[in-house]
Amino acid sequence: MIQSRKTETQSNIESILERHDVRVTPVRQLVLRFISNSSCPVSAQEIEDALETVDRSSITRTLSLFTETHIIHQISDGSGSKRYELCLDTESERHKDEHAHFHCRKCGKTYCLPDAPVFFPAIPVGYKAESISVILTGLCSSCNEYD
């Protein structure tokens, strides 16, 4: 089942930033609110289009900071652009909510599959895995109805 994200309130947004030792600014609040209220992972371009008053460089710096501080994580879904979503484990200082994603080849949306088990393969001695990415590609339920 695809999980929908909860709508974050202003105090929740500020609390997330403060827990990760990120200074609260209007731009950071806008970007984080947009990401947390999105129903699926979003690209930097989608954020820029939605937040017309915020320039591209501010969005890029904010996304970089949020990724470094594990407020969000990025997904490469095969579409050619990175997508970003709020880490479901927002209490943690590290990104620990590894889960699969589904990318619809027709509408281009990427969906979280937090309940889909992620297989962690054994890696050779001396290697250190820092993340895993599982992307399933096909038709989402909306697009599949018309195919």
Salt bridges, closest charged atoms under 4 A:
GLU46 OE1 - ARG83 NH1 3.11
GLU48 OE1 - ARG56 NE 2.88
ASP77 OD2 - ARG83 NE 2.75
ASP77 OD2 - HIS103 ND1 3.19
GLU85 OE1 - ARG5 NH1 2.94
GLU85 OE2 - HIS73 NE2 2.74
GLU85 OE2 - HIS99 NE2 2.97
GLU85 OE2 - HIS101 NE2 2.55
ASP89 OD2 - LYS96 NZ 3.81
GLU91 OE1 - ARG19 NE 3.64
ASP97 OD1 - HIS73 ND1 3.93
ASP97 OD1 - HIS95 ND1 2.75
GLU98 OE1 - HIS95 NE2 3.71
